[in-house]
């Protein structure tokens, strides 16, 4: 499971990427659930259409494999993705 270190390495966010296509897709999960909720979409874009799409899923701060307390704020999530 790859992890991306953010906030000076204090937070490590689990993510997965599938596909090698030109079109990039980032699936952002809602509050109080994990990236695994995107399983069918992740498989569809990343496996079945991986030649067209590169798709990324991740756990938001404080969810899933990331056991760090964090305020759920959309701008924080967007800044994390942007990095």
C-alpha positions as CSV (number, residue, x, y, z in Angstrom):
1,X,0.0,0.0,0.0
2,X,1.7,3.2,-1.1
3,X,1.5,6.2,1.2
4,X,2.1,9.9,0.4
5,X,3.7,11.9,3.2
6,X,2.2,15.4,3.7
7,X,2.5,18.2,6.3
8,X,6.2,17.7,6.6
9,X,5.9,13.9,6.9
10,X,3.5,14.1,9.9
11,X,0.6,12.6,7.9
12,X,0.9,9.7,5.5
13,X,-2.1,9.2,3.2
14,X,-2.8,5.8,1.7
15,X,-3.5,5.8,-2.1
16,X,-3.7,3.5,-5.0
17,X,-3.3,4.2,-8.8
18,X,-4.4,2.0,-11.7
19,X,-4.3,2.5,-15.4
20,X,-1.8,4.3,-17.7
21,X,-4.2,6.3,-19.8
22,X,-3.9,10.0,-20.7
23,X,-7.1,11.0,-18.9
24,X,-6.6,11.4,-15.2
25,X,-9.4,10.6,-12.7
26,X,-9.3,11.3,-9.0
27,X,-12.1,9.7,-7.0
28,X,-12.6,11.6,-3.8
29,X,-14.7,9.8,-1.2
30,X,-17.2,11.5,1.1
31,X,-17.0,11.8,4.9
32,X,-16.8,8.8,7.2
33,X,-15.9,6.1,4.6
34,X,-12.8,4.8,2.9
35,X,-11.4,4.7,-0.6
36,X,-12.7,1.1,-0.9
37,X,-16.2,2.5,-1.5
38,X,-14.9,3.4,-5.0
39,X,-14.1,-0.3,-5.7
40,X,-16.4,-0.8,-8.7
41,X,-15.4,2.6,-10.3
42,X,-11.7,2.0,-9.6
43,X,-11.9,-1.4,-11.4
44,X,-14.0,0.0,-14.3
45,X,-11.6,3.0,-15.0
46,X,-8.3,1.5,-13.9
47,X,-8.6,-2.2,-15.0
48,X,-11.2,-2.4,-17.8
49,X,-10.3,1.0,-19.3
50,X,-6.8,1.4,-18.0
51,X,-5.5,2.2,-21.5
52,X,-7.7,5.3,-21.6
53,X,-7.6,6.4,-17.9
54,X,-5.2,6.7,-15.0
55,X,-7.3,6.6,-11.8
56,X,-6.4,7.4,-8.2
57,X,-8.2,6.7,-5.0
58,X,-7.1,7.6,-1.5
59,X,-8.3,7.7,2.1
60,X,-9.2,11.2,3.4
61,X,-7.4,12.4,6.6
62,X,-8.7,10.6,9.6
63,X,-10.3,7.7,7.6
64,X,-9.4,4.1,6.7
65,X,-5.7,3.4,7.1
66,X,-4.9,6.9,8.2
67,X,-5.5,7.0,11.9
68,X,-4.6,10.7,12.5
69,X,-7.2,13.0,13.8
70,X,-7.9,15.7,11.2
71,X,-10.6,18.2,10.6
72,X,-12.6,17.2,7.5
73,X,-12.4,20.3,5.3
74,X,-12.8,20.2,1.6
75,X,-10.0,22.8,1.0
76,X,-7.5,20.6,3.0
77,X,-8.4,17.6,0.9
78,X,-7.9,19.6,-2.3
79,X,-4.6,20.9,-1.1
80,X,-3.5,17.4,-0.3
81,X,-4.4,16.2,-3.8
82,X,-2.7,19.1,-5.5
83,X,0.6,18.2,-3.8
